[in-house]
Amino acid sequence: ESNCSVSSFHIGSSYGVPYPDLRNEIRFLYDLETFPLDKVLAETLGVNDLSKLHLNRPRNEDKGEMMSPLRNRGSRRRFHQLFDSFVVSHVIPLLHSQALSKGIFYTNRHQLQRGKPQTIVYRYQAFPSINIVRPGECSTDPHCDMAQGHSIGNISFHIPLTATYATNAVYAESRPGREDWHPLATSAPGLGFQFDGARCLHFNLKNETDITRVSLNFRVAITRACDVTEYDPDDQLCCPELLNDRFSRENPGFYNEVEVSVGDVQRSFLPRPVAVKRKSNSMFIFG
């Protein structure tokens, strides 16, 4: 039975923290033709340019009303499907390649003794948090995601859908407790950020630029399938107890999961590994 715990640790320590080698802040590119997240979200909200959203909608309009099309399953379907495809076929393969290169899947001695292929589970936020910060507005005070009830097993992804610079950007520290605040800046959509938002403080300033900042935020965690029940304190993947956060308890649909087989013998010319969505049985192939 697993008894993993991080009930007492220094915020800057990696002791008991899942996959510490995946928690460095990195930037990554994605193809806007394949994943036009900014354009599809703009169409869903009924505007032409997300950065000019404050000009196209009443200044005093409540953000809940502004994003009301996203509460309708039909009107949000295209954006939701595009986001899901982006996570499963771009972000998770990116994270998977990092984990493979660091040898993270081979840190459970019980799994290694079995000598069988592993089933790795990626749990990801089913629908992103969408931040809209119009000129003159603030969004969030300094916080880390764990303080809001998120799992320490989560790795955070920040995807700006507009230019982010100066006071409209998210500011973060590069490592927990370092306080080396810097903006997650980009001149245009197509650049994403991976960082340790579970432990690193991040925040927004008052937006004193002349454009609206729109961004997506979501989280991904990595664990083993339930067929591995023996706890190994050296295992770097996230144990089930640490995955159990406030969001999974209060909203069972908050997260989706995909499975990836690691170490299986290739019996076809399809690229491997293959990610299979656990709930829908949809199959996504990446190598």
ZICOR-V207796 format. One record per residue. SS is DSSP state (H for helix, E for strand, - for the rest). PHI is phi in radians with two decimals (NA if undefined). OMEGA is omega in whole degrees, -180 to 180 (NA if undefined). Layout:
SS_PHI_OMEGA ; SS_PHI_OMEGA
//
This chain:
-_NA_-179 ; -_-1.31_176 ; -_-2.33_-177 ; -_-1.13_-177 ; -_-2.79_171 ; -_-2.24_-175 ; -_-1.19_-178 ; -_-2.50_178 ; -_-2.81_176 ; -_-1.32_-174 ; -_-1.04_-180 ; -_-1.57_-179 ; -_-1.48_176 ; -_-1.71_-179 ; -_-1.10_178 ; -_1.32_-178 ; -_-1.58_180 ; -_-1.06_176 ; -_0.59_-180 ; H_-1.05_-179 ; H_-1.28_179 ; H_-1.73_-171 ; -_-1.78_174 ; -_-1.26_179 ; -_-1.21_176 ; E_-2.35_173 ; E_-1.89_177 ; E_-2.54_179 ; E_-1.67_170 ; -_-2.48_-174 ; -_-1.46_-178 ; -_-1.25_176 ; -_-1.29_178 ; -_-1.36_-177 ; -_-2.25_-180 ; -_-1.37_-174 ; H_-1.03_-178 ; H_-1.15_-178 ; H_-1.21_-178 ; H_-1.22_176 ; H_-1.16_178 ; H_-1.07_178 ; H_-1.10_180 ; H_-1.11_-179 ; H_-1.49_177 ; -_1.38_178 ; -_-2.25_180 ; -_-1.58_-173 ; -_-2.48_-178 ; H_-1.08_-178 ; H_-1.22_179 ; H_-1.89_-176 ; H_-1.01_-180 ; H_-1.19_179 ; H_-1.56_-176 ; H_-1.60_-180 ; -_-2.18_179 ; -_-0.95_-175 ; -_-1.04_-177 ; -_-1.66_-178 ; -_-1.18_178 ; -_-1.12_-178 ; H_-1.14_177 ; H_-1.08_177 ; H_-1.23_179 ; H_-1.05_-177 ; -_-1.73_-178 ; H_-1.03_177 ; H_-1.03_-179 ; H_-1.35_177 ; H_-1.47_179 ; -_-1.71_-175 ; H_-1.03_-179 ; H_-1.19_-176 ; H_-1.28_180 ; H_-1.63_-170 ; H_-0.99_-176 ; H_-1.09_179 ; H_-1.14_-178 ; H_-1.11_179 ; H_-1.15_179 ; H_-1.16_178 ; H_-1.06_-179 ; H_-1.07_178 ; H_-1.11_179 ; H_-1.05_-178 ; H_-1.20_-172 ; H_-1.29_-174 ; H_-1.80_177 ; H_-2.23_-174 ; H_-1.24_-179 ; H_-1.11_174 ; H_-1.02_177 ; H_-1.08_180 ; H_-1.17_-180 ; H_-1.11_180 ; H_-1.14_177 ; H_-1.13_-179 ; H_-1.12_178 ; H_-1.09_-177 ; H_-1.16_-180 ; H_-1.62_180 ; -_1.23_-173 ; H_-1.19_-178 ; H_-1.26_-174 ; H_-1.92_-178 ; -_-1.97_176 ; -_-1.88_-174 ; H_-1.14_179 ; H_-1.15_177 ; H_-1.14_-179 ; H_-1.14_-180 ; H_-1.17_179 ; H_-1.22_178 ; -_1.13_-178 ; -_-2.04_176 ; -_-1.00_-179 ; E_-1.80_171 ; E_-1.90_180 ; E_-1.72_-179 ; E_-1.96_173 ; E_-1.82_176 ; E_-1.77_-177 ; E_-2.31_-180 ; E_-1.13_-172 ; -_-1.21_178 ; -_-2.41_-173 ; -_-1.30_165 ; E_-1.35_-178 ; E_-1.96_-180 ; E_-1.80_175 ; E_-2.11_-179 ; E_-2.16_-179 ; -_-1.42_177 ; -_-0.93_-179 ; -_1.56_-178 ; -_-1.80_167 ; -_-1.93_-179 ; -_-1.97_-176 ; -_-2.40_173 ; -_-1.39_178 ; -_-0.99_-179 ; E_-2.82_166 ; -_-2.01_-173 ; H_-1.12_178 ; H_-1.05_-180 ; H_-1.18_179 ; H_-1.69_176 ; -_1.79_179 ; -_-1.41_-180 ; -_-1.21_173 ; -_-1.18_177 ; -_-1.30_-177 ; -_-1.37_167 ; E_-1.85_-173 ; E_-1.64_176 ; E_-2.23_-179 ; E_-2.11_-176 ; E_-2.11_177 ; E_-1.21_177 ; -_-1.86_173 ; -_-2.41_172 ; -_-1.09_176 ; E_-2.24_-177 ; -_-2.83_176 ; H_0.83_-171 ; H_-1.54_178 ; H_-1.72_-178 ; -_-1.52_168 ; E_-1.37_176 ; E_-1.90_-177 ; E_-2.51_170 ; -_-1.68_-174 ; -_-1.35_177 ; -_-2.48_-178 ; -_-1.00_178 ; -_1.45_-177 ; -_-1.34_178 ; -_1.04_176 ; -_-1.62_-172 ; -_-0.99_179 ; E_-2.63_-179 ; E_-1.41_170 ; -_-1.55_-167 ; -_-1.81_174 ; E_-2.68_-179 ; -_-1.45_-177 ; -_-2.90_174 ; -_-1.04_-179 ; -_2.03_179 ; E_-2.12_178 ; E_-2.11_-179 ; E_-2.22_173 ; E_-1.98_-178 ; E_-2.73_-177 ; -_-1.51_-178 ; -_-1.17_178 ; -_-1.11_-176 ; -_-2.04_-178 ; -_-1.41_175 ; -_-1.19_175 ; E_-2.59_-172 ; E_-2.89_175 ; E_-2.10_170 ; -_-1.60_171 ; -_-1.18_-177 ; -_-1.29_179 ; -_-1.81_173 ; -_-1.51_-178 ; -_-1.79_178 ; -_-2.23_174 ; -_-1.46_174 ; E_-1.73_175 ; E_-2.12_-178 ; E_-2.59_175 ; E_-1.87_175 ; E_-2.32_178 ; E_-2.70_-172 ; E_-2.36_179 ; E_-2.33_175 ; E_-2.19_-177 ; E_-2.20_179 ; E_-2.50_177 ; E_-1.79_175 ; -_-1.11_-173 ; -_-1.19_179 ; -_-1.33_174 ; -_-1.81_-174 ; -_-1.84_-178 ; -_-1.37_-180 ; -_-1.43_175 ; -_-2.19_-177 ; -_-1.09_179 ; -_-1.58_-180 ; -_-1.18_-177 ; -_-1.54_176 ; -_-1.35_-175 ; E_-1.37_178 ; -_-1.46_-175 ; H_-0.99_-179 ; H_-1.07_-179 ; H_-1.34_176 ; H_-1.28_-176 ; -_-1.31_-179 ; -_-1.94_-176 ; H_-1.07_-176 ; H_-1.31_177 ; H_-1.24_179 ; H_-1.33_-175 ; H_-1.44_-178 ; -_-2.47_-178 ; -_-1.01_179 ; -_-1.64_-177 ; -_-1.15_-179 ; E_-2.03_166 ; E_-1.95_180 ; E_-2.40_169 ; E_-2.24_178 ; E_-1.89_177 ; E_-2.26_177 ; E_-1.52_-180 ; E_-2.07_177 ; -_1.59_179 ; -_-1.35_178 ; -_-1.39_-179 ; -_-1.29_-179 ; -_-2.04_178 ; -_-2.62_179 ; -_-1.59_176 ; -_-1.20_174 ; -_-1.13_179 ; -_-2.18_4 ; -_-1.43_179 ; E_-1.94_178 ; E_-1.69_-179 ; E_-2.08_178 ; E_-1.21_-172 ; -_-1.22_-175 ; -_-1.57_-173 ; -_-1.74_-176 ; -_1.13_172 ; -_-1.19_-177 ; E_-2.07_177 ; E_-2.15_-176 ; E_-1.82_172 ; -_-2.54_-178 ; -_-2.23_NA
//
